[in-house]
Amino acid sequence: MDAHGVTHFLLVVFDGLRPDMVRADTTPNLLRFAAMGTRFAHARSVFPSETRVCSSTVVTGCLPRRHGLVANHIADPRDPARSIDTGDVAALRALAEHERLLDVPTLGELLAGAGRDLVVLSSGTTGQTYMLNPMADALGQVTVSAHGPVGCSAAGRKLLEAVDPPPTGPVERAVWIAELFRTRFLPAPPVATILWLCEPDTSGHYQGLFSEAQCAALRQADAAFGRILDDWDPAALTIAVASDHGHAGISGLFDVGAALAELNGFAGCTLLRGSSCGLFVPDAHADHIAGLATWLIRQDWVGSVFAADLAELPHGVLPRSALLADHRRAAHVLFTLRSRDGTTLYDGNLPVGGGTHGGLLGEELRIVLMLAGAGIAAGVSAIPAGLVDIAPTALALLGLGGWQTMDGRVLSEAFAGGAAPTDSIVPETWEAAEAGYAQRLSRTRLGRHVYLEEGIRL
């Protein structure tokens, strides 16, 4: 047992859970858990607020600009005219044969280096599950996907053979994976476990935010978590609960590809679609990038526009580095679709009225973050925090190193007897304007740590 008294750590993620969905009628068990420890009232996701980007941030404690998994869809480095869907484990494994997927060590690697284990249990996509521990096979660690053997590590496939097969529905998969942890791992927990539940994300996407279907799915996921709490010994296991991102409502559909098809400057570029979009420019020429960004701010369907940090950015365009997502894999031009009052246009196959994420609305960036168990105080912290802080906090609680070089910070204000950061909380505003167009990006700085608040077209 280390100085913090923590020997085992569990992270439970409710994918896509907005803080305003945590209510007595939908999540009584999450509220029960929140009362046991510290709730972080000012917790934020990263940009783009997409699940595989968020997953990579969680397990590296680093921002997208450092870990390098910069979008759900990225340009293929072997052929930039093609894009890679990072939700597909086969596509990720093929890319991993060409280059390392993440540029920094993961939680699984750091734990293995200290002689400890990490178990990943997820009902997310096979690619999302893989990104939680892409080195699981090399390290001999357990990864179990509720989508079956294709998303599991070798050790996970062996375990899967010994249990009832996972069901096919998303809600049922979330409940199944939670029960797998409760029955197989909670009695003698691994040093570290990540339990990732795909709800209320999937139901929100297809059945609508705050719909009865989504609330019913959330109640079932919460009840599964409640059964874990019923069997939980707080002295033996410290638990963090988080969501990876929130959701915005889809106000309308827009085909970005069709709008770009007739643009001469788009020829040869790759469009990376989503709630936020990217344009990958193969020649990376400054004038080409600037021309595309300038065209975008003149379109009424566009929200925020960012471009690779050029010597001179076009008026109205903000630097990509302001998003903390500038990386060799990042698109040269990043943009969101027009949004208003918590809703946004969307380019994809989800219905109007459904939920989406990936952009810069506050509804997408605000997340749930809680911590309870051995060595954790009770209360509410208003100090900025985020996904990037989970891995360093877990390592510090376990008395292990590796967190010192991460972008995130240790959430020491939640530790019993721990000290809160002494740095000032400083709001930051980035603005840019051109005739007929203006945008603003809001951030919060805490020492060297920066948290995104919102990006909007004014």
Phi, psi and omega in degrees: 000132184271187185297334180271356179075019183248126178246342182219143185225136177233130171251125176248123180247126171262099187300127174077013183282116174281145179303327182282001172269351179277097186221162183298329184275345181244325186225060180299329181284325173296322176294322176299317179294318182301325181289345182273344187211219183255131172253132180264106187282345182238066183250140188227154175273198179233172176251140350289145184281062181245151194297315182289328174296314180295319179301317181293325176294318180301315188271353177250341186066020182233156178284161179305329180296340179254320182279330169094355174269088199265359179190161174295330175236124181236155176292138180286118182296340178279337179201088186301346176288344179256153175246155180249128173274109184285000173278352183258113184298326180296319179295321179292319179295324177293319178293323180296337175286341182264322181201160178295136184288320181240136187278353183231160180297148178261168177302320179299318180292318181293320177294317179298322178296336178262010179076024180245169184244157173230131174247133176244127176231120187216142171253011174287185179299163181297324178292320178297315179299317180299319183292342177290338176198073184296346179259016186303316181295315180297330182266355181071028183261159184273124166232124179240126176255136176286359174268003175105189189302328185299332181262007184258155167284172179301317179294326178290322178296323178297318178294320182299327179293340185262002182233168176297142182296151180293150177284182186257335182280148182298318179295315181296324176296319179298316179294318181299315183290326176293320178292327177299317177295314185298318186273326187262331188241328184299323180300327176220079191293148171297168177302319178218139179223140169245121178246110187249118181256132185281358178250146016266020184295306186298314180295324178295320179301310193259339185241359172102142179291133179064014174291162178298326179295317179292318179298322178295319178296319180294321178298321180292319177295319179295320178296322177296320175295323178300323178293327174294316179299322180300327182261002188280135171254102183300336179285340184256342186214125174265134185242135167249139174240134181213162161246155184272334180195173172258211181213146167248153177279147179272114182271338181185163181255143180216133181267097182294319181302318179295322180293328182274342190301325183269001182275118182303320183293345181276343182304128180087350179271163179247126175269127176252107189277163176158192174292328163244149186239163178221151173242117177267122185254107187303322181279348179051029182282135185302317181293324178295313179298313181297321180296318178294317180297320179296319177298320183296318183292349179268359182262133184286348179270000183264145175261253180273149180226130180229149179224157176310143186296102180265166177301325178216108179283148174298150176301138180093346184256138178259156181287140178302328182297336180296338179274354181063029183232016180282121185202161182299334179274346185291147175298148182289330175235128179243138179208152174255166176268160187302134182229160179197132173051047176079008177236162184210154166292159185215140177246097182170199189254017177270155184277155170300135185094344175284178180255151176215171181200168183128344182264207189241009177295148177303326179296336178271328187268337179283132184231169173270137174209124181219157181212132179207156179131201183301130175078009182251132179279163177262140177151189179237131178253130176261006180284135180307139180209174180186183179306322185294345183267353186291310182297313178298325178293317179299314181296318180295319178298324180277359179075025183250157178268187180104337182284341186296333181261006180278160175287328182283171181243161173281128182279063187293340179295343178271349182283141174300119182080004182282161182259139175283155177302145179265352179293149176286149175269116189239115174291142177234142178230128175247127180229151176209145183212151172215166184310118178082003182214139174207149179217159179220137172243125179252135179225165173232132180252136173230093187063234180275357184264134182235133180238132179281136181253310181187147171231127184219154167275131185273000000 
